[in-house]
Amino acid sequence: MLRVGVNAPGGQPRVGSDREGRGRLETSKTRRIWVLAGDKPGDNAQCLALAARLGWETEAKQLAYRSLGRSPWRPFGEARFVLDPTKSSPLEPPWPDLVIGCGRRSVPVAWEIRSRSGGTVRLVQFGRPRADLDGFDLVVSSAQYLLPEHPKVLHLVLPLQAFDPNVRARAAAEWAPRFEGLPRPRIALLVGGTAVPFVLDVPAARRLAEQVNALVRAEGGSVLISTSRRTPEASARAICEGVEAPVYVHRWTPAAEPNPYPAYLALADAFVVTGDSASMLADACSTGRPVWIADLPTHRSLRSHLKNLVRRGLGGRSGPGHGNAGRLARLRSAALARGWIRYSRDLHALHEALVAAGRAMPLGRRFDAPPPPPGNEVELVAARVRALFQAFPGISSKGSSRDAHR
């Protein structure tokens, strides 16, 4: 059992220990959280960051999904078809007060927990659920998901990101001696990989290396390279061989080797991040230092084009606040509720939002002013979650649209 935070024994009030919340009294009831953990570290990190900020007793429920869990069609979207019980944590009473999930595959599991609890569990979902938004107590989304304005949606620019400053400080102390010979400014190149619709093939990797060389010629300094588990081997080799500046290279491998990534975040003076990774962009922007977005070429399959045509045909970003009413809006709402279509994902929209806010620039463009200091999105989300319990203690939105279609 992973425990992120535990209230005082007996459910007595305790003083919050977080930096911004010192002196704030927690609720007198001991709250319990289940985090629905999957196979994506970035998704799990968002859920655990919120749980840690709330400071309530937390248990991570590791979920393993069957192949049918990817099906958009009922009944294969139900929890009993989605989960592999032999590889998943047990989901048994006593039920928690709050379930935090991320991504569409955890949605039917969260709904099943609420149903079995008698509707008392509150649901917070990150990202882009393939479901009616009214089926949750709170949906926390970021710019790339293009969700409509909705009373239960909290819009952020970037995915939720929280870090322990002590982790970065320890990493900085450990790795700084290895970087001493590298001239400043030290520019960290954080490399993702091929992820629909982005392609990081060898030509794209060579072009990225050339762009980084041009940046170093203009700014001076050296490069700290880190590849990831999605970086194709040939592309990683092309980047590392193509960068001409003084360089330190970390090539990701499945083996448990020392990883300087936290040290890069602590010690780099600026960042270049491939545009396929929202989580790496969030990490880099959390430092408050200059971040350049390296755009990658895109390729969409025929299936992807057809899906986008269907979404646009049903009204695109329809919903409250977008003025799309009548039969088409009802059809879209029903299709979303049943999981037949889902909200679009467009990382270019995220890039545009970061540029508009001055938090990042396209690679090749200069910053006109220093980036603004990072905000405290974790506390913003935590405050919304606390309000769910303060406003309606003991009551959850159990009448979800999912239950209406059962």
Helices and strands as residue ranges (DSSP letters): G 9-11, E 32-37, H 41-54, E 57-62, G 67-70, H 79-82, E 98-102, G 104-106, H 107-116, E 122-126, G 133-135, E 138-141, G 143-145, E 153-155, H 165-179, E 186-190, H 202-219, E 222-226, H 233-242, E 247-250, H 261-267, E 270-274, H 278-285, E 291-294, H 302-313, H 327-337, H 347-356, E 361-362, H 377-391, H 401-404
